[in-house]
Amino acid sequence: MKKRIFNIALNFPDVHGVDSAISFGPFIQYLRRKIKEEQTVKSALYHNALKEFEKQGIDNQVIPLEDIYQHELLLEHMYACLSSTLLTEDHQAWGLCAPMQPITFYGTGLMYELLEQKEKDNKSFAGSRSPEQQQQDRLHFIYSFILNELYAFHAPLKEKYHAGINSDTALPGYFHIGVNTDFIGVKAKQPLPELSYRELQQYLSDEAGLEKLQQILPLSLFELRGISVLTITDVTARQAVENIKAVRLGRAPGNEGVAYAEVIQSLKVLVQNANIQFDLFPFVRVNNKMVYGYVKGGSGLLFSVWGEETLSPEAFQQIAEGYAANPNSFYSPDIWAESREMFPWLERFRELNVKSMALLPVFHNQVLVGVLGMHTWVGETFDEKKITLLEQVLAPIAQLLQVYIDEFNLEIENIIKEKYTSIQPAVQWKFNEAAWHYLHDRKKNLPLRTEDISFTAVYPFYGAIDIRNSTTERNAASKADLNLHLSLLRDTLEQLSKTYTDALLVEIIFNCNKWNTILHGDELNTTEENSLNIFLNEETSDYLKLIAQSHPHTKKVIDQYLESISIQGGEVYKHRQALETSMQLINTDINNYFETEREKLQESFPCYFEKFRTDGVEYDIYIGQSIAPDRIFNPFHLKNLRLWQLSSMAAIAKMVQQRQPDLPVKLATTQLIFIHNHPIDISFRIDERKFDVEGAYNIRYQMIKKRIDKVLIRNSEERLTQPDKLALIYFNKRDIDDYLPFVKYLQETGVLGAESEDLDLEDLQGLSGLKALRLSIV
């Protein structure tokens, strides 16, 4: 045992006004009580101790701290009576303190070692508190003891843990400091006020209450006599497990990397070895088939070996599902010594300089959710004892991996809703409400009904970006490819005719010449194009393949032709592929632009935003109070959308212009907005799985949208929509007036050109009186 006066709270302010002194009195009373109760041979131990205390005649005598070692024998008797007989001094951190004071004066060597470690590196303690907070903790502890003794009010104390850095591992080690107050007596120096249970609870619940309690019951009212017993318990393993549980409960979607880093650190603390590396590899499934996860949990070793950097999706699926069918644990202290024939899959780990390795399957509700990997690099090893330490964390790790899997599945579900259905976040609440009503009726065995999902008085916004002359460009590309295809066929047939001939070959050559005449004549109609494709891709190809099989000397010429007309990379598709590539690049840019902008628009006010793919991109936006009843809808939200419509069309036109150098075929876009500044009603069509307008008047709005894309200017053959122009179509002057301030703003800021045209448009079927404002885009 060691004798040393040590202030545990050396760096923290003292609690003033505490009348505290060392006394053996409460312990002597404890001995007398135990002698009466104890029925075993331990009674002799208590008798001998009491005899020694009585010999010195110090029942309730106050003993100054500086004189405490004059009673070293009595301290030894306290240790003998109160410490565990199963543990030696080297294996238990035990000591004695002044009552309600952070001053220890006698204890085991292990206790002083831990306290000295705390003193040396106090800043590294996990959860260490400021001096003010530390003082509040001490006040709370003292008042909890006093109120329990004098008011019979029990206030449970939260366990507090400390962490010191282990000098051998450079990892934190956690321990709990427990204070036993059974051998402390408290007396009030004067009558105490009556306090209710509710008052006491309120006083101890927060810092402000504690200050008030100090005014009502100042510590100077009390006399504390006795000795506190200090025990320090190593709770490193338990705290490491608790840290992992806390990560699972406290993590938020999107912070997987941070969460996994905390878990890995806790695993290292658990095994108390910073050289052991860990990996968490979740198994996520799409359509019940294994796919990659996208979180590198830990060192990244398993992701490097089993991830997309190394394996194709098919190879990963085969390996992962093979492992899931027989998910055994694996451990090797030295993978370099393992049989290459028995464990061929270890080769990749050897290439990465792994030495010891363990792989533990992780299950949640008996379903495999991932693998916990444990390894060292060459030069370090670990044994089975380290693996057994991980058993207690497999459950919380399984829950953490399941959380990631659930979030992955939810993300997939949200993408499906957002990209491939009409159930967007802005209107999700309405579907939830209808689904809840349906579920309620089903649970109550009521007649099931499919609830109408509709939104009234919403304002529509329509825009269209079209690739200019796409049909003409497509026809030209198709005709150029067909002409090339026909020329290659003619050349091939002429070469074949030198060494082979039959009646069918002569007929095919004749048809080639006939089709060549048609191709170089007027525009090819759809029927002729289909007939020519059948002739080229079916009739002649099958015939040539038959010749190559029966006459091997023709095979080289025919194979060369067949390769040039193959769908993948065939020369006869180059014009159509070039056009398709150009159109895809433009449409992808526009789609990406709208995806980004849609998120920004939702921040102002939730709106329904739906895109349609044509030769370009069209969109419908619906906004109004019924879309988001819990938010306040204001006309300023309409102004914001009007300005956005104009500026976004200008931005897209400029984006397409900048994309021109990357396009195999130069293409331009036209920009169109149809203005309808009056609210309409929309409802979800169950049969079509989409929103559509309601009512005869509202249907007219939908009809106009479908007919205006190729509208002409009145008394001319000129299309309204032109490249580098923005066309705004409207019926009433008041509608366009709402846009004019924003037009002027964008013209003055250089987004739109100063040129503008007020135009009357041709009458369409069932429509007359359409007007347009055409603006130039700088």
Number of C-alpha atoms within 10 A of each C-alpha: 17 14 16 13 14 16 16 17 15 11 10 15 11 15 14 9 11 18 15 20 20 21 25 23 20 17 21 21 14 15 21 13 12 15 17 9 10 12 10 8 8 12 16 13 15 22 15 12 21 20 12 13 21 11 9 10 10 14 15 16 14 15 17 12 15 9 9 17 15 10 12 13 13 18 20 14 17 20 20 14 15 10 17 12 10 7 10 11 17 11 12 20 24 25 27 21 25 22 28 24 19 17 19 25 20 26 25 21 19 19 26 24 12 16 19 14 16 18 16 11 12 16 13 14 17 15 11 15 13 10 14 10 13 16 17 17 15 16 21 20 17 18 20 18 21 22 14 13 14 12 15 11 16 15 17 8 10 6 8 12 19 20 26 23 19 14 10 9 14 13 20 23 23 22 20 17 17 16 18 14 15 13 19 24 19 17 13 14 10 8 7 12 8 7 10 11 13 8 12 19 14 14 19 20 13 12 15 11 16 19 16 13 18 14 10 12 14 14 21 14 15 18 16 21 26 26 27 24 24 20 19 19 15 18 17 22 22 14 20 24 23 15 18 23 18 15 20 22 13 9 15 11 10 10 9 18 13 13 20 24 18 17 28 19 19 23 25 19 23 24 20 20 16 15 15 19 20 26 23 27 27 26 22 22 16 11 6 7 12 19 20 21 17 14 15 20 25 23 17 17 22 21 23 16 17 20 20 16 9 13 16 13 13 11 12 19 18 14 14 19 15 11 13 17 10 9 18 10 12 11 17 18 18 17 21 17 9 13 10 12 7 8 10 10 11 17 14 14 19 15 8 13 15 22 21 22 24 21 20 19 20 26 19 17 10 7 11 19 25 24 23 22 22 25 25 21 17 15 10 14 17 21 13 11 9 15 15 10 14 18 10 14 20 18 17 21 26 25 19 26 25 24 17 22 19 13 14 18 15 12 12 13 12 16 13 14 15 16 14 10 13 18 21 20 15 17 19 13 14 19 16 11 13 16 14 12 16 18 14 13 14 13 9 10 9 11 8 13 11 10 13 13 16 18 23 16 16 21 19 23 20 20 22 24 25 23 21 18 14 17 11 10 18 15 18 17 21 21 19 18 19 22 17 18 21 21 16 18 22 19 12 17 23 15 14 19 13 8 9 14 11 8 7 10 18 14 10 18 17 13 15 20 14 11 19 16 11 13 19 11 9 8 12 17 9 10 8 14 16 12 11 19 13 13 17 18 14 11 12 16 18 11 13 21 16 12 17 16 11 10 11 10 14 18 18 11 15 22 14 11 21 19 13 17 21 13 12 9 12 15 18 22 21 17 22 20 19 16 22 16 16 20 22 15 17 24 21 14 16 20 18 11 15 19 14 10 13 17 12 12 17 14 9 12 21 23 23 22 22 20 17 12 13 12 17 22 20 19 16 14 17 21 24 26 19 17 24 18 9 8 12 10 17 11 8 10 16 19 15 14 17 20 18 15 19 23 17 15 23 22 18 20 23 16 15 20 16 10 16 16 10 11 17 15 19 15 20 19 24 23 29 26 25 21 22 18 18 11 15 21 20 22 15 19 14 12 6 8 11 13 18 15 21 18 10 8 11 16 15 14 16 14 13 16 15 9 12 19 19 11 17 18 19 16 9 9 10 12 13 26 24 18 16 19 23 25 26 23 24 19 15 14 10 10 15 19 11 16 17 14 13 19 22 14 13 19 19 12 10 12 18 24 17 15 11 16 11 12 17 18 21 20 14 14 9 8 12 12 12 20 20 23 18 21 21 19 23 16
